[in-house]
Amino acid sequence: IMASIISTAVAYFFFAISFTAFNLMQMRINVTSEMYQAISSRFLDIPFREQPDRKFSDIGSPADVYDFLTKVFVPQMQGETFQNGMKDGYCSPKFPCGLNEGGAGANEECEVDLQQGEDNCPVWMGIGMDCCEPCSEPFAGLANFSLGEDNPLPPSSCPPGDSRCQERCHPRKEIATVNGTYVLNTVVEDLSASCMEPNKPMEAGAVNDFCPEAEDTQTQTEDEILRPVMLAGYSRVLMGRFSLKRYKVQTNDLPRYQSAYHYKLADASMRASRYNGDDVENTSTLVNPISGVEDEYTMEGGFRDAGAYVRYFDPEQTQDELLQQLSEMRSSGWFTMDHGSFVTDLVVYNGNAKKFMHFSLQVEQTPAGTANTRVHAVPFDISLMDLADTQNVVRIIIEVVIIMLFLFFLKNQFDEITDDTWGFFTNVMSLVDVASFTLCFVCLLMYYMYILQPAYQHFQFPLPPRSKFSEREEAYLTLCDLAFHADWMSRLVAVNICFIFVRLVTLLADVSPKFGIVISTLAQGKENLANFLLLFFSVFLGFVVAFYFLFGTSIAELSTVGDSFLSSFTMVLGQEFIGDLTTADPYFSYMFYIPFMILFSFILANIFLSIIISAYNDEQLRIRDLAEDQDPVKRLISYGRTLLMDQLSKLGLRQFFMWQVIFVDKDTRRTNKDEVARLKAAQRKYLGIFSQELLAVLSMFGVYYFMVNRISKVDTVFNLVRA
């Protein structure tokens, strides 16, 4: 039995360590934390309004939401992307520029059929900027030269041996642009002659003259890979979404207030992560009065599939296009006073960390006129089964060990239930075991559901092109589903790890009472602790409600009963609140705060400690009085000691002093409880309320306080510093 108890505890210890290591390797919180800090700082630390600075956490109205999006979110998201007109970086051999784009530094930085110009960029780019233009050399005798693809260029068109030049400047008969297909006019020698008829419309099937001076759009088609939008240097923005919920506007049914406030919002707070009910949410269609564009409410769309008006945005759009989209949304009524909640979420990918992150900025408007802001980030990984990564191989090996140990403990659990069903379910620690095993099973199930999802198995870069925007939206939604699954999985893992280590402590307590001293101490003083907690929370809840009624209107930390409970508990632990309380109410604050601190921080806290110390001492005495055969560890040590002493006796070393000190039994000291009781009774006479010793101490304290106060003059110094 002893060997079984010890082996079970050791095996569960390895199970707890393996489960923790497995999830640490899978989630890599240190890496994802750095990703979050790098991304969030781009949006949270930049003010959308100055003097005074107002940041995301200061948003209080729908107008603030619009200002934040246009002045912070879009510029910060696009801020690290090279823009057309930049002197360096926008044109490169990897991302060559189209017609009239710049600045270009070499022919290789322009598309095929284009070359670097000289001081030919539009004025808005600045003086001395070079943009890409059609190749000039091959077109010198264009009127007498056939443009067939098999016809080689004249030898004088490019430097000898420069095959890249010949490939780049080989004239194609058709040049595709975002405006359509233009055909080179081969009748004239100078292509500028094509510009003699401005605003000439294109005709299907006809020769459309190509005017390079009038065309300032790039030749790159939408299906080609565009420049990625990066956040914090290394996190690529894949796609994003705006989700809106609106309050239902109702007629004020109180006659005495109708003349002043005819309409009102639904009397309930709006939550962005769930559907708030037909009585709260307005699901009617939004119509833009200018363009006629309609936004319909999607019942299972938007953030967390909670229902919303949804608009997707592509970060590869230009900044002007995104701002135009937001302006059009404002015209459609997205930022009016019935604004309930607004969520801006996007998915980024960091190739260095091989991690995705779903990042959301949430604003929930209250009917009272305030707004609650939240930032939520969910990291997730879709390369967990990539065997090319050594860390994944190690993690999979640990995963196999976890499953084997889980099945082993599950069998033992069923054996215990079969042996004594009633005794098992009436034991509190057994219920902890059941909860732990249930959570372990759910965590493993969710993990395998996660890695077996089609989105996990089949997602790959690049995303569908912008011309197939519906497929691009579908790819984004699959990533959001993976993030939602990973979010719940991480929460269950966090709760489960707590249960696992609590159960580990209970198993160690079975090995030796000394290992379970914490749990056994609580069990020893459970009656006194139960009475104390009943008294504590009875008085504590009274102060919680009192703080809520008195200061909840003025102090955000006390504005709800739940917040008041947490803030009051932090006051018990030492957090200072007196400054905020006196600002809210300079009179009642002292009447409640001082008795609260004396009662809880001094009296009840010390009573709690005395209960724990007393129970701990009793448990220590109980463990000390245990027979050796009741402690498996003592039995194991005794067996080893006996075996070793027998071997030493055979060698004639039993009388050696060191072995006697270590291994020979010594008398155990016992406490004389009668003598302890007599000494406590004698001590009580000198610790009474009116004892001479106490009066002397109080007198000395009073004299000391008077002298120190007269010397320091704290009130005078405070007023001097304040002035």
Secondary structure, DSSP 8 states (H G I E B T S, - for coil): -HHHHHHHHHHHHHHHHHHHHHHHHHH-HHHHHHHHHHHHHHHHSS-SBTTTTB-GGG--SHHHHHHHIIIIIHHHHHTTS--TT-SSSSS-SSS-B-TT-B--SSGGGB-TTEEE-SS-S-GGG-TT--BEEE-SGGGTTGGGS---TTS---GGGS-TT-HHHHHHS---SEEEETTEEEE---SSS-GGGGGGSTT----TTS-----TTT--S-S--TTS----EEETTTEEEEEEEEEEEEB-EEE---HHHHTT--EEE-SS---TTS---TTTB----EE-TTT--EE-EETT-SGGGS-EEEEEE-TTS-HHHHHHHHHHHHHTTTTSTTEEEEEEEEEEEETTTTEEEEEEEEEEE-TTS-EEEEEEEEEE-S-TT-TTSHHHHHHHHHHHHHHHHHHHHHHHHHHHHHH-HHHHHT-HHHHHHHHHHHHHHHHHHHHHHHHTSHHHHH--SS---GGGHHHHHHHHHHHHHHHHHHHHHHHHHHHHHHHHHHHHHHHHHHH-TTTTHHHHHHHHTHHHHHHHHHHHHHHHHHHHHHHHHHHTTT-GGGSSHHHHHHHHHHHHTT---HHHHHHH-TTHHHHHHHHHHIIIIIIIHHHHHHHHHHHHHHHHHHHHHS-GGG-HHHHHHHHHHHHHHHHHHHTT-TT-HHHHHHHS--------HHHHHHHHHHHHHTSSTT-HHHHHHHHHHHHHHHHHHHHH-HHHHHHHHH-
